[in-house]
Amino acid sequence: MLVLAIDTSTPAVTAGVVSLSAPSPDPESPDTESPGTESPGTESPGTVETLAVRVTVNPRAHAEVLTPHVLECLAEAGVAPAELNAVVVGVGPGPYTGLRVGMATGAAFGDALGVPVYGVCSLDAIAAAVPTTQSLLVVTDARRREIYWARYDGGVRVEGPAVNSAGDVDPSPSTLIAGSASHVDFFDLPVDPAETPSPAGLVTVAAREIMAGSVPAPLEPLYLRRPDAKTLAERGK
């Protein structure tokens, strides 16, 4: 399956084309479990291969560069838009304007091509790119001297997403941190180099739903707080 992946939840404007296929059975490890006994989050959701990726780090360029990034990725991967089977979009948490661009673009491609659009937590996508079973803390920039954060245990989110000042987030019991390079240093933890959601990470999070042909839930942005901008009616209150 061919999947278009988009994320604009951070200053990085990210697009990519990813190939997703069913995991190959391991002949050395026959399945001895009864149906329904698998542990969620432990089985491989599929084989994920990045065919093309474009990333521009510029918090003011989401609208200008995202669609060109998508078209460049399709051309590099040799994939026609009609060959795409699904779209995956990071739904945050993130700033209002950035999220709106990515989600609107993903929804437009899905609607035009008649393919499902899956929304995933952008922090989950960062965590999915970190090969560890340790307790992992993921942080991104929430502005206003705050961070968006979530905690993972064995690859499964156990806390968050939430928004707080860094000083209000307890690093324990996490033993590893990933995310925004300018914010991971607020915590005395070893740092994994994954900084922003990657196309492979985004697709990995949605892989089970995509492979199962599940009907995606409506796209809902994770703003976690009201936008800075106010309507004229709100200003008059």
Steps between C-alpha positions, in 0.01 A plus 500: 500500500615853424438766763545877497615628841477865612582681823504871582471483880854632554717758320595213264276482192508129420367295210588154377391200298518171687454139392309286750481123462395209718779362723668190366432188711802366686535128420726459803225621736171319432192664649409310811254753642127456485304760301441816697788446745747741337616794708406835342804707407738204496434337161647653185239714323670456165814582306546875457736635233552869428509561126542879511501772762522879512548706815531876531551649846321833488200574724381770258516292182243226556254628241766590243704180489273212603325434168826536301657253744219251435534532122879466519469185710252344258731576208810366676320181603361454149148484642198652328246658737239246387725219624481617862295274729479725807610826659633536856508841668648605833224667704725647766520617762627812334431867428167582339628644171753226427261216574226656290724504190607138526159360584324701229756388242474136601122512497500663156725231351288226657179652369636556149639146475217325682732339757474490881681760710628383839586748774768403751649669805823664386675415827414133435671528163821625662485216754445246222837596352686427825608134517474443874293321762611749765270758654517782246408868540419692180489882501435767237480879505165639617625861511416726794794328678304175505532156345269240358588163646405136531654196667538151353568160652599223263382712209154558648388847611429497874479876570400799292484668266505807720637854509698634796806701585806277491553546874159351570575176311661229712763316292469184708445216442623567146857401420517646148371814328434600138355802323577868459875556516457827689280341766642155573788668684257616768506140624792303639439199276689330216380642167386304195559690173135481382387866508188525283239263357638308201288355216598150611403575860164645395415197287620257767249645747212455253624177344259260667199709402625540144575130456162407644319743271340668801280803448698789653355720769433863401812715513512682835792735575670473838538867583492438880434872550325786328684681217672830575288682244149608602190572298355852502214373719749354749698825511185690590430289807 
